[in-house]
Amino acid sequence: MATKPRKKESATFRVFEAVFEDGVLRPLQDPGLAEHHRFAVQVQELGAGDPGSGLAAWHEVYEGLSEDDVAEVEAMALDRSRFSREDPE
């Protein structure tokens, strides 16, 4: 007896910020989700919201580097050709 191939289900992902208050995860904007529909939720903590802490962490990236080294790192980051791989021959 042959079985039908399973229909491949595609998942739709939406990313939005939310805050957890009184046992409820509350979106900060309307996420456009259907009422009473069930969803799987993956949570990534964004931190306490201190913008200075993120900036301080980025400064640590360059700690100990010379000005020439910093310029080279920034040039590599801005070189979009480094973000794609060529097909192997």
MOKA-V796251 format. One record per residue. SS is DSSP state (hx for helix, st for strand, lp for the rest). NEAR is the number of other ideal C-beta (glycine too) atoms within 12 Angstrom. Layout:
ss=<SS;SS>
near=<NEAR;NEAR>
//
This chain:
ss=<lp;lp;lp;lp;lp;lp;lp;lp;lp;lp;lp;lp;lp;lp;lp;lp;lp;st;st;st;st;lp;lp;st;st;st;st;lp;lp;lp;lp;lp;lp;lp;lp;lp;lp;lp;lp;lp;lp;lp;lp;lp;lp;lp;lp;lp;lp;lp;hx;hx;hx;hx;hx;hx;hx;hx;hx;hx;hx;lp;lp;lp;lp;lp;hx;hx;hx;hx;hx;hx;hx;hx;hx;hx;hx;hx;lp;hx;hx;hx;hx;lp;lp;lp;lp;lp;lp>
near=<3;4;5;6;6;6;6;6;6;6;9;13;11;18;16;20;18;23;17;15;10;7;6;9;18;15;19;15;13;11;20;13;17;10;9;6;10;8;19;10;16;12;13;10;11;17;12;10;12;11;12;12;14;15;12;13;14;16;14;12;16;20;13;10;15;11;10;11;15;18;14;15;20;16;14;14;16;12;12;9;11;12;10;8;7;8;5;4;3>
//
